[in-house]
Amino acid sequence: MKELVEVIAKSLVDSPEEVVVTETEENDAVLLELKVAPADMGKVIGRQGRIAKAIRTVVKAASSKSEKKVVVDILQ
């Protein structure tokens, strides 16, 4: 899942070298934290959060076969 979020985020931003995704695994969930350059935050979030919601939807669909819940957080 980490690679999927990286590929999506790098294709959206102007500074792909500043995209960092960290993966933390808890009991029944996987937390993916996405960090991008401050200038690229709007491109990752989108108007009214539409792009962020789309990223979460794609990750949820990709992780549907696994038993763990995957959460995507976008950090500043």
Legacy VTK file of the C-alpha trace (Angstrom):
# vtk DataFile Version 3.0
C-alpha trace
ASCII
DATASET POLYDATA
POINTS 76 float
0.000 0.000 0.000
2.876 2.337 0.758
4.141 2.134 -2.824
0.656 2.813 -4.199
0.293 6.022 -2.180
3.816 7.111 -3.204
3.104 6.610 -6.903
-0.193 8.495 -6.743
1.245 11.389 -4.732
4.379 11.729 -6.877
2.257 11.955 -10.011
0.217 14.816 -8.526
2.882 17.132 -7.098
5.507 19.473 -8.581
8.239 18.245 -6.196
8.072 14.438 -6.261
11.402 14.125 -4.437
9.777 15.598 -1.300
7.031 12.971 -1.092
7.487 10.781 1.989
5.157 7.960 3.004
5.613 6.221 6.349
3.828 3.003 7.225
2.918 2.114 10.801
1.263 -1.192 11.596
-0.999 -1.536 14.611
-3.186 -4.413 15.822
-5.840 -4.466 13.121
-4.928 -1.378 11.079
-2.178 0.017 8.893
-1.537 3.763 9.107
0.002 5.458 6.063
1.213 9.009 6.661
1.809 11.130 3.575
4.061 14.189 3.707
4.554 16.527 0.746
6.113 19.947 0.214
4.016 22.798 1.638
3.502 24.219 -1.846
2.026 20.887 -3.009
-0.506 20.411 -0.200
-3.351 21.839 -2.252
-2.632 19.478 -5.115
-2.787 16.431 -2.864
-5.895 17.552 -0.960
-7.823 19.086 -3.858
-10.900 21.255 -3.806
-13.081 20.360 -0.832
-10.810 17.340 -0.228
-11.849 15.518 -3.396
-8.375 14.277 -4.356
-7.600 13.173 -0.794
-10.886 11.282 -0.739
-10.069 9.673 -4.085
-6.652 8.550 -2.820
-8.282 6.997 0.244
-10.893 5.270 -1.938
-8.244 3.740 -4.211
-6.218 2.513 -1.220
-9.353 1.082 0.400
-10.224 -0.790 -2.795
-6.683 -2.109 -3.148
-6.633 -3.320 0.454
-10.071 -4.922 0.395
-8.630 -8.443 0.196
-6.486 -7.986 3.290
-7.989 -8.269 6.736
-6.442 -5.055 8.015
-7.970 -1.616 7.715
-5.765 0.920 5.923
-5.898 4.584 6.984
-4.274 7.359 4.936
-3.336 10.583 6.764
-1.993 13.649 4.981
0.417 15.551 7.240
1.802 19.055 6.943
LINES 1 77
76 0 1 2 3 4 5 6 7 8 9 10 11 12 13 14 15 16 17 18 19 20 21 22 23 24 25 26 27 28 29 30 31 32 33 34 35 36 37 38 39 40 41 42 43 44 45 46 47 48 49 50 51 52 53 54 55 56 57 58 59 60 61 62 63 64 65 66 67 68 69 70 71 72 73 74 75
